[in-house]
Amino acid sequence: MNESKLKLQNSPVLTWDDTDKRASIGPGQSRPVPGVSTKLFKMTVSPADGPKLVVQLQAESAKHAKTYAVNRWPGAKVTGVKEVK
């Protein structure tokens, strides 16, 4: 298998802009507060100025997962929030 493909697939990618003044980034806003019990949720995020993303986030509930996604990507449409089992 091509070594460069493996490196590309395993590279971490920052997909939101933490300098966006509209974004609410931090514990309890864009991710759970440390120590709280969470589950993994999968959803589709459609930013107004970019391509559609399928993301997985740790959250306490589906409602929290959607809130975290909206706070990371202000103005985005978030759909299909489902727990990953």
mmCIF file of the N, C-alpha and C atoms, coordinates in Angstrom:
data_MODEL
# 
_entry.id   MODEL 
# 
loop_
_atom_site.group_PDB 
_atom_site.id 
_atom_site.type_symbol 
_atom_site.label_atom_id 
_atom_site.label_alt_id 
_atom_site.label_comp_id 
_atom_site.label_asym_id 
_atom_site.label_entity_id 
_atom_site.label_seq_id 
_atom_site.pdbx_PDB_ins_code 
_atom_site.Cartn_x 
_atom_site.Cartn_y 
_atom_site.Cartn_z 
_atom_site.occupancy 
_atom_site.B_iso_or_equiv 
_atom_site.pdbx_formal_charge 
_atom_site.auth_seq_id 
_atom_site.auth_comp_id 
_atom_site.auth_asym_id 
_atom_site.auth_atom_id 
_atom_site.pdbx_PDB_model_num 
ATOM 1   N N  . MET A 1 1  ? 0.846   -1.187 0.000  1.00 0.00 ? 1  MET A N  1 
ATOM 2   C CA . MET A 1 1  ? 0.000   0.000  0.000  1.00 0.00 ? 1  MET A CA 1 
ATOM 3   C C  . MET A 1 1  ? 0.886   1.244  0.000  1.00 0.00 ? 1  MET A C  1 
ATOM 4   N N  . ASN A 1 2  ? 0.424   2.283  -0.627 1.00 0.00 ? 2  ASN A N  1 
ATOM 5   C CA . ASN A 1 2  ? 1.178   3.518  -0.744 1.00 0.00 ? 2  ASN A CA 1 
ATOM 6   C C  . ASN A 1 2  ? 1.359   4.164  0.634  1.00 0.00 ? 2  ASN A C  1 
ATOM 7   N N  . GLU A 1 3  ? 2.613   4.370  1.051  1.00 0.00 ? 3  GLU A N  1 
ATOM 8   C CA . GLU A 1 3  ? 2.934   4.938  2.369  1.00 0.00 ? 3  GLU A CA 1 
ATOM 9   C C  . GLU A 1 3  ? 2.346   6.342  2.550  1.00 0.00 ? 3  GLU A C  1 
ATOM 10  N N  . SER A 1 4  ? 2.358   7.169  1.501  1.00 0.00 ? 4  SER A N  1 
ATOM 11  C CA . SER A 1 4  ? 1.842   8.535  1.626  1.00 0.00 ? 4  SER A CA 1 
ATOM 12  C C  . SER A 1 4  ? 0.346   8.549  1.895  1.00 0.00 ? 4  SER A C  1 
ATOM 13  N N  . LYS A 1 5  ? -0.386  7.580  1.355  1.00 0.00 ? 5  LYS A N  1 
ATOM 14  C CA . LYS A 1 5  ? -1.820  7.503  1.632  1.00 0.00 ? 5  LYS A CA 1 
ATOM 15  C C  . LYS A 1 5  ? -2.069  7.212  3.104  1.00 0.00 ? 5  LYS A C  1 
ATOM 16  N N  . LEU A 1 6  ? -1.285  6.316  3.676  1.00 0.00 ? 6  LEU A N  1 
ATOM 17  C CA . LEU A 1 6  ? -1.450  5.997  5.088  1.00 0.00 ? 6  LEU A CA 1 
ATOM 18  C C  . LEU A 1 6  ? -1.189  7.216  5.958  1.00 0.00 ? 6  LEU A C  1 
ATOM 19  N N  . LYS A 1 7  ? -0.151  7.962  5.648  1.00 0.00 ? 7  LYS A N  1 
ATOM 20  C CA . LYS A 1 7  ? 0.154   9.151  6.431  1.00 0.00 ? 7  LYS A CA 1 
ATOM 21  C C  . LYS A 1 7  ? -0.964  10.175 6.315  1.00 0.00 ? 7  LYS A C  1 
ATOM 22  N N  . LEU A 1 8  ? -1.484  10.372 5.126  1.00 0.00 ? 8  LEU A N  1 
ATOM 23  C CA . LEU A 1 8  ? -2.559  11.332 4.916  1.00 0.00 ? 8  LEU A CA 1 
ATOM 24  C C  . LEU A 1 8  ? -3.806  10.938 5.690  1.00 0.00 ? 8  LEU A C  1 
ATOM 25  N N  . GLN A 1 9  ? -4.180  9.679  5.659  1.00 0.00 ? 9  GLN A N  1 
ATOM 26  C CA . GLN A 1 9  ? -5.382  9.221  6.343  1.00 0.00 ? 9  GLN A CA 1 
ATOM 27  C C  . GLN A 1 9  ? -5.264  9.319  7.848  1.00 0.00 ? 9  GLN A C  1 
ATOM 28  N N  . ASN A 1 10 ? -4.056  9.166  8.379  1.00 0.00 ? 10 ASN A N  1 
ATOM 29  C CA . ASN A 1 10 ? -3.859  9.189  9.819  1.00 0.00 ? 10 ASN A CA 1 
ATOM 30  C C  . ASN A 1 10 ? -3.509  10.568 10.362 1.00 0.00 ? 10 ASN A C  1 
ATOM 31  N N  . SER A 1 11 ? -3.409  11.559 9.508  1.00 0.00 ? 11 SER A N  1 
ATOM 32  C CA . SER A 1 11 ? -3.052  12.901 9.942  1.00 0.00 ? 11 SER A CA 1 
ATOM 33  C C  . SER A 1 11 ? -4.235  13.578 10.623 1.00 0.00 ? 11 SER A C  1 
ATOM 34  N N  . PRO A 1 12 ? -4.001  14.193 11.790 1.00 0.00 ? 12 PRO A N  1 
ATOM 35  C CA . PRO A 1 12 ? -5.088  14.930 12.434 1.00 0.00 ? 12 PRO A CA 1 
ATOM 36  C C  . PRO A 1 12 ? -5.406  16.192 11.632 1.00 0.00 ? 12 PRO A C  1 
ATOM 37  N N  . VAL A 1 13 ? -6.660  16.540 11.573 1.00 0.00 ? 13 VAL A N  1 
ATOM 38  C CA . VAL A 1 13 ? -7.087  17.713 10.815 1.00 0.00 ? 13 VAL A CA 1 
ATOM 39  C C  . VAL A 1 13 ? -7.980  18.573 11.699 1.00 0.00 ? 13 VAL A C  1 
ATOM 40  N N  . LEU A 1 14 ? -7.661  19.840 11.802 1.00 0.00 ? 14 LEU A N  1 
ATOM 41  C CA . LEU A 1 14 ? -8.497  20.783 12.537 1.00 0.00 ? 14 LEU A CA 1 
ATOM 42  C C  . LEU A 1 14 ? -9.542  21.290 11.559 1.00 0.00 ? 14 LEU A C  1 
ATOM 43  N N  . THR A 1 15 ? -10.808 21.021 11.812 1.00 0.00 ? 15 THR A N  1 
ATOM 44  C CA . THR A 1 15 ? -11.840 21.335 10.832 1.00 0.00 ? 15 THR A CA 1 
ATOM 45  C C  . THR A 1 15 ? -12.685 22.549 11.198 1.00 0.00 ? 15 THR A C  1 
ATOM 46  N N  . TRP A 1 16 ? -12.429 23.161 12.336 1.00 0.00 ? 16 TRP A N  1 
ATOM 47  C CA . TRP A 1 16 ? -13.162 24.375 12.664 1.00 0.00 ? 16 TRP A CA 1 
ATOM 48  C C  . TRP A 1 16 ? -12.170 25.476 12.965 1.00 0.00 ? 16 TRP A C  1 
ATOM 49  N N  . ASP A 1 17 ? -12.638 26.707 12.890 1.00 0.00 ? 17 ASP A N  1 
ATOM 50  C CA . ASP A 1 17 ? -11.770 27.865 13.078 1.00 0.00 ? 17 ASP A CA 1 
ATOM 51  C C  . ASP A 1 17 ? -11.941 28.376 14.505 1.00 0.00 ? 17 ASP A C  1 
ATOM 52  N N  . ASP A 1 18 ? -10.969 28.093 15.367 1.00 0.00 ? 18 ASP A N  1 
ATOM 53  C CA . ASP A 1 18 ? -11.100 28.514 16.764 1.00 0.00 ? 18 ASP A CA 1 
ATOM 54  C C  . ASP A 1 18 ? -10.814 30.001 16.959 1.00 0.00 ? 18 ASP A C  1 
ATOM 55  N N  . THR A 1 19 ? -10.494 30.728 15.874 1.00 0.00 ? 19 THR A N  1 
ATOM 56  C CA . THR A 1 19 ? -10.344 32.179 15.969 1.00 0.00 ? 19 THR A CA 1 
ATOM 57  C C  . THR A 1 19 ? -11.627 32.897 15.537 1.00 0.00 ? 19 THR A C  1 
ATOM 58  N N  . ASP A 1 20 ? -12.627 32.151 15.075 1.00 0.00 ? 20 ASP A N  1 
ATOM 59  C CA . ASP A 1 20 ? -13.907 32.732 14.668 1.00 0.00 ? 20 ASP A CA 1 
ATOM 60  C C  . ASP A 1 20 ? -14.588 33.322 15.900 1.00 0.00 ? 20 ASP A C  1 
ATOM 61  N N  . LYS A 1 21 ? -14.839 34.615 15.875 1.00 0.00 ? 21 LYS A N  1 
ATOM 62  C CA . LYS A 1 21 ? -15.432 35.297 17.031 1.00 0.00 ? 21 LYS A CA 1 
ATOM 63  C C  . LYS A 1 21 ? -16.849 34.821 17.341 1.00 0.00 ? 21 LYS A C  1 
ATOM 64  N N  . ARG A 1 22 ? -17.517 34.202 16.360 1.00 0.00 ? 22 ARG A N  1 
ATOM 65  C CA . ARG A 1 22 ? -18.866 33.680 16.584 1.00 0.00 ? 22 ARG A CA 1 
ATOM 66  C C  . ARG A 1 22 ? -18.842 32.314 17.257 1.00 0.00 ? 22 ARG A C  1 
ATOM 67  N N  . ALA A 1 23 ? -17.704 31.628 17.214 1.00 0.00 ? 23 ALA A N  1 
ATOM 68  C CA . ALA A 1 23 ? -17.600 30.283 17.780 1.00 0.00 ? 23 ALA A CA 1 
ATOM 69  C C  . ALA A 1 23 ? -17.497 30.344 19.304 1.00 0.00 ? 23 ALA A C  1 
ATOM 70  N N  . SER A 1 24 ? -18.083 29.358 19.956 1.00 0.00 ? 24 SER A N  1 
ATOM 71  C CA . SER A 1 24 ? -18.001 29.219 21.409 1.00 0.00 ? 24 SER A CA 1 
ATOM 72  C C  . SER A 1 24 ? -17.190 27.965 21.681 1.00 0.00 ? 24 SER A C  1 
ATOM 73  N N  . ILE A 1 25 ? -15.906 28.138 21.893 1.00 0.00 ? 25 ILE A N  1 
ATOM 74  C CA . ILE A 1 25 ? -14.996 27.016 22.042 1.00 0.00 ? 25 ILE A CA 1 
ATOM 75  C C  . ILE A 1 25 ? -14.600 26.856 23.503 1.00 0.00 ? 25 ILE A C  1 
ATOM 76  N N  . GLY A 1 26 ? -14.664 25.627 23.997 1.00 0.00 ? 26 GLY A N  1 
ATOM 77  C CA . GLY A 1 26 ? -14.218 25.339 25.349 1.00 0.00 ? 26 GLY A CA 1 
ATOM 78  C C  . GLY A 1 26 ? -15.101 24.303 26.009 1.00 0.00 ? 26 GLY A C  1 
ATOM 79  N N  . PRO A 1 27 ? -14.695 23.837 27.191 1.00 0.00 ? 27 PRO A N  1 
ATOM 80  C CA . PRO A 1 27 ? -15.471 22.830 27.918 1.00 0.00 ? 27 PRO A CA 1 
ATOM 81  C C  . PRO A 1 27 ? -16.891 23.333 28.220 1.00 0.00 ? 27 PRO A C  1 
ATOM 82  N N  . GLY A 1 28 ? -17.872 22.472 27.926 1.00 0.00 ? 28 GLY A N  1 
ATOM 83  C CA . GLY A 1 28 ? -19.270 22.834 28.150 1.00 0.00 ? 28 GLY A CA 1 
ATOM 84  C C  . GLY A 1 28 ? -19.888 23.633 27.022 1.00 0.00 ? 28 GLY A C  1 
ATOM 85  N N  . GLN A 1 29 ? -19.053 24.068 26.059 1.00 0.00 ? 29 GLN A N  1 
ATOM 86  C CA . GLN A 1 29 ? -19.557 24.835 24.924 1.00 0.00 ? 29 GLN A CA 1 
ATOM 87  C C  . GLN A 1 29 ? -19.375 24.073 23.615 1.00 0.00 ? 29 GLN A C  1 
ATOM 88  N N  . SER A 1 30 ? -18.141 23.616 23.360 1.00 0.00 ? 30 SER A N  1 
ATOM 89  C CA . SER A 1 30 ? -17.865 22.884 22.127 1.00 0.00 ? 30 SER A CA 1 
ATOM 90  C C  . SER A 1 30 ? -17.414 21.448 22.397 1.00 0.00 ? 30 SER A C  1 
ATOM 91  N N  . ARG A 1 31 ? -17.354 21.100 23.675 1.00 0.00 ? 31 ARG A N  1 
ATOM 92  C CA . ARG A 1 31 ? -16.996 19.738 24.084 1.00 0.00 ? 31 ARG A CA 1 
ATOM 93  C C  . ARG A 1 31 ? -17.457 19.541 25.527 1.00 0.00 ? 31 ARG A C  1 
ATOM 94  N N  . PRO A 1 32 ? -17.578 18.289 25.960 1.00 0.00 ? 32 PRO A N  1 
ATOM 95  C CA . PRO A 1 32 ? -18.037 18.034 27.333 1.00 0.00 ? 32 PRO A CA 1 
ATOM 96  C C  . PRO A 1 32 ? -17.052 18.562 28.380 1.00 0.00 ? 32 PRO A C  1 
ATOM 97  N N  . VAL A 1 33 ? -17.586 18.835 29.549 1.00 0.00 ? 33 VAL A N  1 
ATOM 98  C CA . VAL A 1 33 ? -16.760 19.200 30.690 1.00 0.00 ? 33 VAL A CA 1 
ATOM 99  C C  . VAL A 1 33 ? -15.975 17.942 31.088 1.00 0.00 ? 33 VAL A C  1 
ATOM 100 N N  . PRO A 1 34 ? -14.697 18.047 31.371 1.00 0.00 ? 34 PRO A N  1 
ATOM 101 C CA . PRO A 1 34 ? -13.912 16.865 31.744 1.00 0.00 ? 34 PRO A CA 1 
ATOM 102 C C  . PRO A 1 34 ? -14.537 16.101 32.914 1.00 0.00 ? 34 PRO A C  1 
ATOM 103 N N  . GLY A 1 35 ? -14.542 14.778 32.786 1.00 0.00 ? 35 GLY A N  1 
ATOM 104 C CA . GLY A 1 35 ? -15.049 13.914 33.845 1.00 0.00 ? 35 GLY A CA 1 
ATOM 105 C C  . GLY A 1 35 ? -16.508 13.517 33.718 1.00 0.00 ? 35 GLY A C  1 
ATOM 106 N N  . VAL A 1 36 ? -17.258 14.167 32.839 1.00 0.00 ? 36 VAL A N  1 
ATOM 107 C CA . VAL A 1 36 ? -18.670 13.842 32.673 1.00 0.00 ? 36 VAL A CA 1 
ATOM 108 C C  . VAL A 1 36 ? -18.810 12.585 31.801 1.00 0.00 ? 36 VAL A C  1 
ATOM 109 N N  . SER A 1 37 ? -19.840 11.804 32.046 1.00 0.00 ? 37 SER A N  1 
ATOM 110 C CA . SER A 1 37 ? -20.093 10.583 31.275 1.00 0.00 ? 37 SER A CA 1 
ATOM 111 C C  . SER A 1 37 ? -20.603 10.954 29.875 1.00 0.00 ? 37 SER A C  1 
ATOM 112 N N  . THR A 1 38 ? -19.969 10.378 28.845 1.00 0.00 ? 38 THR A N  1 
ATOM 113 C CA . THR A 1 38 ? -20.335 10.708 27.466 1.00 0.00 ? 38 THR A CA 1 
ATOM 114 C C  . THR A 1 38 ? -20.549 9.459  26.624 1.00 0.00 ? 38 THR A C  1 
ATOM 115 N N  . LYS A 1 39 ? -21.131 9.689  25.460 1.00 0.00 ? 39 LYS A N  1 
ATOM 116 C CA . LYS A 1 39 ? -21.315 8.669  24.424 1.00 0.00 ? 39 LYS A CA 1 
ATOM 117 C C  . LYS A 1 39 ? -20.795 9.283  23.126 1.00 0.00 ? 39 LYS A C  1 
ATOM 118 N N  . LEU A 1 40 ? -20.595 8.447  22.125 1.00 0.00 ? 40 LEU A N  1 
ATOM 119 C CA . LEU A 1 40 ? -20.130 8.925  20.828 1.00 0.00 ? 40 LEU A CA 1 
ATOM 120 C C  . LEU A 1 40 ? -21.330 9.148  19.909 1.00 0.00 ? 40 LEU A C  1 
ATOM 121 N N  . PHE A 1 41 ? -21.392 10.316 19.279 1.00 0.00 ? 41 PHE A N  1 
ATOM 122 C CA . PHE A 1 41 ? -22.479 10.659 18.366 1.00 0.00 ? 41 PHE A CA 1 
ATOM 123 C C  . PHE A 1 41 ? -21.904 11.007 16.997 1.00 0.00 ? 41 PHE A C  1 
ATOM 124 N N  . LYS A 1 42 ? -22.612 10.589 15.966 1.00 0.00 ? 42 LYS A N  1 
ATOM 125 C CA . LYS A 1 42 ? -22.232 10.865 14.574 1.00 0.00 ? 42 LYS A CA 1 
ATOM 126 C C  . LYS A 1 42 ? -23.289 11.787 13.983 1.00 0.00 ? 42 LYS A C  1 
ATOM 127 N N  . MET A 1 43 ? -22.855 12.772 13.194 1.00 0.00 ? 43 MET A N  1 
ATOM 128 C CA . MET A 1 43 ? -23.793 13.720 12.591 1.00 0.00 ? 43 MET A CA 1 
ATOM 129 C C  . MET A 1 43 ? -23.205 14.320 11.331 1.00 0.00 ? 43 MET A C  1 
ATOM 130 N N  . THR A 1 44 ? -24.044 14.978 10.555 1.00 0.00 ? 44 THR A N  1 
ATOM 131 C CA . THR A 1 44 ? -23.623 15.699 9.363  1.00 0.00 ? 44 THR A CA 1 
ATOM 132 C C  . THR A 1 44 ? -23.662 17.185 9.675  1.00 0.00 ? 44 THR A C  1 
ATOM 133 N N  . VAL A 1 45 ? -22.564 17.868 9.403  1.00 0.00 ? 45 VAL A N  1 
ATOM 134 C CA . VAL A 1 45 ? -22.453 19.307 9.619  1.00 0.00 ? 45 VAL A CA 1 
ATOM 135 C C  . VAL A 1 45 ? -22.264 19.956 8.255  1.00 0.00 ? 45 VAL A C  1 
ATOM 136 N N  . SER A 1 46 ? -23.145 20.907 7.938  1.00 0.00 ? 46 SER A N  1 
ATOM 137 C CA . SER A 1 46 ? -23.068 21.614 6.651  1.00 0.00 ? 46 SER A CA 1 
ATOM 138 C C  . SER A 1 46 ? -22.765 23.087 6.909  1.00 0.00 ? 46 SER A C  1 
ATOM 139 N N  . PRO A 1 47 ? -21.474 23.455 6.958  1.00 0.00 ? 47 PRO A N  1 
ATOM 140 C CA . PRO A 1 47 ? -21.121 24.866 7.161  1.00 0.00 ? 47 PRO A CA 1 
ATOM 141 C C  . PRO A 1 47 ? -21.600 25.715 5.989  1.00 0.00 ? 47 PRO A C  1 
ATOM 142 N N  . ALA A 1 48 ? -21.901 26.966 6.266  1.00 0.00 ? 48 ALA A N  1 
ATOM 143 C CA . ALA A 1 48 ? -22.379 27.868 5.219  1.00 0.00 ? 48 ALA A CA 1 
ATOM 144 C C  . ALA A 1 48 ? -21.304 28.118 4.158  1.00 0.00 ? 48 ALA A C  1 
ATOM 145 N N  . ASP A 1 49 ? -20.032 28.073 4.556  1.00 0.00 ? 49 ASP A N  1 
ATOM 146 C CA . ASP A 1 49 ? -18.954 28.437 3.638  1.00 0.00 ? 49 ASP A CA 1 
ATOM 147 C C  . ASP A 1 49 ? -18.002 27.287 3.320  1.00 0.00 ? 49 ASP A C  1 
ATOM 148 N N  . GLY A 1 50 ? -18.474 26.063 3.444  1.00 0.00 ? 50 GLY A N  1 
ATOM 149 C CA . GLY A 1 50 ? -17.571 24.951 3.176  1.00 0.00 ? 50 GLY A CA 1 
ATOM 150 C C  . GLY A 1 50 ? -18.312 23.678 2.835  1.00 0.00 ? 50 GLY A C  1 
ATOM 151 N N  . PRO A 1 51 ? -17.562 22.617 2.598  1.00 0.00 ? 51 PRO A N  1 
ATOM 152 C CA . PRO A 1 51 ? -18.183 21.340 2.244  1.00 0.00 ? 51 PRO A CA 1 
ATOM 153 C C  . PRO A 1 51 ? -18.847 20.664 3.444  1.00 0.00 ? 51 PRO A C  1 
ATOM 154 N N  . LYS A 1 52 ? -19.782 19.795 3.146  1.00 0.00 ? 52 LYS A N  1 
ATOM 155 C CA . LYS A 1 52 ? -20.476 19.021 4.164  1.00 0.00 ? 52 LYS A CA 1 
ATOM 156 C C  . LYS A 1 52 ? -19.487 18.083 4.844  1.00 0.00 ? 52 LYS A C  1 
ATOM 157 N N  . LEU A 1 53 ? -19.593 17.953 6.174  1.00 0.00 ? 53 LEU A N  1 
ATOM 158 C CA . LEU A 1 53 ? -18.715 17.098 6.954  1.00 0.00 ? 53 LEU A CA 1 
ATOM 159 C C  . LEU A 1 53 ? -19.528 16.041 7.687  1.00 0.00 ? 53 LEU A C  1 
ATOM 160 N N  . VAL A 1 54 ? -18.993 14.856 7.827  1.00 0.00 ? 54 VAL A N  1 
ATOM 161 C CA . VAL A 1 54 ? -19.574 13.848 8.711  1.00 0.00 ? 54 VAL A CA 1 
ATOM 162 C C  . VAL A 1 54 ? -18.610 13.763 9.883  1.00 0.00 ? 54 VAL A C  1 
ATOM 163 N N  . VAL A 1 55 ? -19.103 14.103 11.079 1.00 0.00 ? 55 VAL A N  1 
ATOM 164 C CA . VAL A 1 55 ? -18.230 14.157 12.253 1.00 0.00 ? 55 VAL A CA 1 
ATOM 165 C C  . VAL A 1 55 ? -18.755 13.260 13.360 1.00 0.00 ? 55 VAL A C  1 
ATOM 166 N N  . GLN A 1 56 ? -17.845 12.881 14.249 1.00 0.00 ? 56 GLN A N  1 
ATOM 167 C CA . GLN A 1 56 ? -18.199 12.137 15.445 1.00 0.00 ? 56 GLN A CA 1 
ATOM 168 C C  . GLN A 1 56 ? -17.706 12.939 16.640 1.00 0.00 ? 56 GLN A C  1 
ATOM 169 N N  . LEU A 1 57 ? -18.602 13.152 17.599 1.00 0.00 ? 57 LEU A N  1 
ATOM 170 C CA . LEU A 1 57 ? -18.266 13.917 18.792 1.00 0.00 ? 57 LEU A CA 1 
ATOM 171 C C  . LEU A 1 57 ? -18.679 13.158 20.042 1.00 0.00 ? 57 LEU A C  1 
ATOM 172 N N  . GLN A 1 58 ? -17.897 13.298 21.090 1.00 0.00 ? 58 GLN A N  1 
ATOM 173 C CA . GLN A 1 58 ? -18.280 12.786 22.398 1.00 0.00 ? 58 GLN A CA 1 
ATOM 174 C C  . GLN A 1 58 ? -19.218 13.814 23.028 1.00 0.00 ? 58 GLN A C  1 
ATOM 175 N N  . ALA A 1 59 ? -20.331 13.344 23.600 1.00 0.00 ? 59 ALA A N  1 
ATOM 176 C CA . ALA A 1 59 ? -21.284 14.246 24.244 1.00 0.00 ? 59 ALA A CA 1 
ATOM 177 C C  . ALA A 1 59 ? -22.145 13.469 25.231 1.00 0.00 ? 59 ALA A C  1 
ATOM 178 N N  . GLU A 1 60 ? -22.801 14.206 26.109 1.00 0.00 ? 60 GLU A N  1 
ATOM 179 C CA . GLU A 1 60 ? -23.673 13.601 27.109 1.00 0.00 ? 60 GLU A CA 1 
ATOM 180 C C  . GLU A 1 60 ? -24.971 13.083 26.500 1.00 0.00 ? 60 GLU A C  1 
ATOM 181 N N  . SER A 1 61 ? -25.454 13.755 25.462 1.00 0.00 ? 61 SER A N  1 
ATOM 182 C CA . SER A 1 61 ? -26.712 13.394 24.806 1.00 0.00 ? 61 SER A CA 1 
ATOM 183 C C  . SER A 1 61 ? -26.685 13.911 23.372 1.00 0.00 ? 61 SER A C  1 
ATOM 184 N N  . ALA A 1 62 ? -27.678 13.517 22.587 1.00 0.00 ? 62 ALA A N  1 
ATOM 185 C CA . ALA A 1 62 ? -27.781 13.999 21.201 1.00 0.00 ? 62 ALA A CA 1 
ATOM 186 C C  . ALA A 1 62 ? -27.950 15.516 21.175 1.00 0.00 ? 62 ALA A C  1 
ATOM 187 N N  . LYS A 1 63 ? -28.703 16.049 22.113 1.00 0.00 ? 63 LYS A N  1 
ATOM 188 C CA . LYS A 1 63 ? -28.918 17.497 22.186 1.00 0.00 ? 63 LYS A CA 1 
ATOM 189 C C  . LYS A 1 63 ? -27.594 18.219 22.442 1.00 0.00 ? 63 LYS A C  1 
ATOM 190 N N  . HIS A 1 64 ? -26.802 17.696 23.370 1.00 0.00 ? 64 HIS A N  1 
ATOM 191 C CA . HIS A 1 64 ? -25.489 18.286 23.646 1.00 0.00 ? 64 HIS A CA 1 
ATOM 192 C C  . HIS A 1 64 ? -24.579 18.181 22.421 1.00 0.00 ? 64 HIS A C  1 
ATOM 193 N N  . ALA A 1 65 ? -24.597 17.041 21.739 1.00 0.00 ? 65 ALA A N  1 
ATOM 194 C CA . ALA A 1 65 ? -23.755 16.850 20.556 1.00 0.00 ? 65 ALA A CA 1 
ATOM 195 C C  . ALA A 1 65 ? -24.079 17.901 19.496 1.00 0.00 ? 65 ALA A C  1 
ATOM 196 N N  . LYS A 1 66 ? -25.352 18.142 19.276 1.00 0.00 ? 66 LYS A N  1 
ATOM 197 C CA . LYS A 1 66 ? -25.760 19.150 18.282 1.00 0.00 ? 66 LYS A CA 1 
ATOM 198 C C  . LYS A 1 66 ? -25.298 20.542 18.724 1.00 0.00 ? 66 LYS A C  1 
ATOM 199 N N  . THR A 1 67 ? -25.455 20.846 20.001 1.00 0.00 ? 67 THR A N  1 
ATOM 200 C CA . THR A 1 67 ? -25.010 22.142 20.528 1.00 0.00 ? 67 THR A CA 1 
ATOM 201 C C  . THR A 1 67 ? -23.514 22.323 20.335 1.00 0.00 ? 67 THR A C  1 
ATOM 202 N N  . TYR A 1 68 ? -22.725 21.283 20.644 1.00 0.00 ? 68 TYR A N  1 
ATOM 203 C CA . TYR A 1 68 ? -21.273 21.361 20.479 1.00 0.00 ? 68 TYR A CA 1 
ATOM 204 C C  . TYR A 1 68 ? -20.903 21.602 19.021 1.00 0.00 ? 68 TYR A C  1 
ATOM 205 N N  . ALA A 1 69 ? -21.585 20.932 18.103 1.00 0.00 ? 69 ALA A N  1 
ATOM 206 C CA . ALA A 1 69 ? -21.303 21.111 16.677 1.00 0.00 ? 69 ALA A CA 1 
ATOM 207 C C  . ALA A 1 69 ? -21.635 22.531 16.222 1.00 0.00 ? 69 ALA A C  1 
ATOM 208 N N  . VAL A 1 70 ? -22.780 23.046 16.633 1.00 0.00 ? 70 VAL A N  1 
ATOM 209 C CA . VAL A 1 70 ? -23.185 24.409 16.245 1.00 0.00 ? 70 VAL A CA 1 
ATOM 210 C C  . VAL A 1 70 ? -22.216 25.437 16.828 1.00 0.00 ? 70 VAL A C  1 
ATOM 211 N N  . ASN A 1 71 ? -21.730 25.188 18.033 1.00 0.00 ? 71 ASN A N  1 
ATOM 212 C CA . ASN A 1 71 ? -20.777 26.121 18.633 1.00 0.00 ? 71 ASN A CA 1 
ATOM 213 C C  . ASN A 1 71 ? -19.417 26.070 17.945 1.00 0.00 ? 71 ASN A C  1 
ATOM 214 N N  . ARG A 1 72 ? -19.044 24.922 17.398 1.00 0.00 ? 72 ARG A N  1 
ATOM 215 C CA . ARG A 1 72 ? -17.774 24.811 16.666 1.00 0.00 ? 72 ARG A CA 1 
ATOM 216 C C  . ARG A 1 72 ? -17.884 25.420 15.276 1.00 0.00 ? 72 ARG A C  1 
ATOM 217 N N  . TRP A 1 73 ? -19.029 25.209 14.638 1.00 0.00 ? 73 TRP A N  1 
ATOM 218 C CA . TRP A 1 73 ? -19.252 25.697 13.281 1.00 0.00 ? 73 TRP A CA 1 
ATOM 219 C C  . TRP A 1 73 ? -20.461 26.642 13.282 1.00 0.00 ? 73 TRP A C  1 
ATOM 220 N N  . PRO A 1 74 ? -20.304 27.891 13.727 1.00 0.00 ? 74 PRO A N  1 
ATOM 221 C CA . PRO A 1 74 ? -21.432 28.825 13.783 1.00 0.00 ? 74 PRO A CA 1 
ATOM 222 C C  . PRO A 1 74 ? -22.106 28.980 12.417 1.00 0.00 ? 74 PRO A C  1 
ATOM 223 N N  . GLY A 1 75 ? -23.421 28.946 12.419 1.00 0.00 ? 75 GLY A N  1 
ATOM 224 C CA . GLY A 1 75 ? -24.181 29.103 11.185 1.00 0.00 ? 75 GLY A CA 1 
ATOM 225 C C  . GLY A 1 75 ? -24.352 27.823 10.395 1.00 0.00 ? 75 GLY A C  1 
ATOM 226 N N  . ALA A 1 76 ? -23.759 26.727 10.862 1.00 0.00 ? 76 ALA A N  1 
ATOM 227 C CA . ALA A 1 76 ? -23.866 25.457 10.139 1.00 0.00 ? 76 ALA A CA 1 
ATOM 228 C C  . ALA A 1 76 ? -25.198 24.779 10.425 1.00 0.00 ? 76 ALA A C  1 
ATOM 229 N N  . LYS A 1 77 ? -25.628 23.992 9.472  1.00 0.00 ? 77 LYS A N  1 
ATOM 230 C CA . LYS A 1 77 ? -26.814 23.151 9.650  1.00 0.00 ? 77 LYS A CA 1 
ATOM 231 C C  . LYS A 1 77 ? -26.323 21.776 10.116 1.00 0.00 ? 77 LYS A C  1 
ATOM 232 N N  . VAL A 1 78 ? -26.856 21.297 11.242 1.00 0.00 ? 78 VAL A N  1 
ATOM 233 C CA . VAL A 1 78 ? -26.451 20.011 11.805 1.00 0.00 ? 78 VAL A CA 1 
ATOM 234 C C  . VAL A 1 78 ? -27.635 19.061 11.700 1.00 0.00 ? 78 VAL A C  1 
ATOM 235 N N  . THR A 1 79 ? -27.428 17.916 11.058 1.00 0.00 ? 79 THR A N  1 
ATOM 236 C CA . THR A 1 79 ? -28.514 16.948 10.852 1.00 0.00 ? 79 THR A CA 1 
ATOM 237 C C  . THR A 1 79 ? -28.036 15.539 11.172 1.00 0.00 ? 79 THR A C  1 
ATOM 238 N N  . GLY A 1 80 ? -28.997 14.652 11.343 1.00 0.00 ? 80 GLY A N  1 
ATOM 239 C CA . GLY A 1 80 ? -28.728 13.235 11.492 1.00 0.00 ? 80 GLY A CA 1 
ATOM 240 C C  . GLY A 1 80 ? -27.928 12.858 12.721 1.00 0.00 ? 80 GLY A C  1 
ATOM 241 N N  . VAL A 1 81 ? -28.173 13.504 13.854 1.00 0.00 ? 81 VAL A N  1 
ATOM 242 C CA . VAL A 1 81 ? -27.425 13.205 15.065 1.00 0.00 ? 81 VAL A CA 1 
ATOM 243 C C  . VAL A 1 81 ? -27.888 11.841 15.599 1.00 0.00 ? 81 VAL A C  1 
ATOM 244 N N  . LYS A 1 82 ? -26.948 10.893 15.616 1.00 0.00 ? 82 LYS A N  1 
ATOM 245 C CA . LYS A 1 82 ? -27.263 9.525  16.072 1.00 0.00 ? 82 LYS A CA 1 
ATOM 246 C C  . LYS A 1 82 ? -26.134 8.996  16.928 1.00 0.00 ? 82 LYS A C  1 
ATOM 247 N N  . GLU A 1 83 ? -26.503 8.252  17.963 1.00 0.00 ? 83 GLU A N  1 
ATOM 248 C CA . GLU A 1 83 ? -25.505 7.632  18.820 1.00 0.00 ? 83 GLU A CA 1 
ATOM 249 C C  . GLU A 1 83 ? -24.825 6.500  18.061 1.00 0.00 ? 83 GLU A C  1 
ATOM 250 N N  . VAL A 1 84 ? -23.507 6.422  18.175 1.00 0.00 ? 84 VAL A N  1 
ATOM 251 C CA . VAL A 1 84 ? -22.734 5.341  17.579 1.00 0.00 ? 84 VAL A CA 1 
ATOM 252 C C  . VAL A 1 84 ? -22.701 4.213  18.585 1.00 0.00 ? 84 VAL A C  1 
ATOM 253 N N  . LYS A 1 85 ? -23.180 3.047  18.171 1.00 0.00 ? 85 LYS A N  1 
ATOM 254 C CA . LYS A 1 85 ? -23.237 1.906  19.100 1.00 0.00 ? 85 LYS A CA 1 
ATOM 255 C C  . LYS A 1 85 ? -22.186 0.904  18.793 1.00 0.00 ? 85 LYS A C  1 
# 
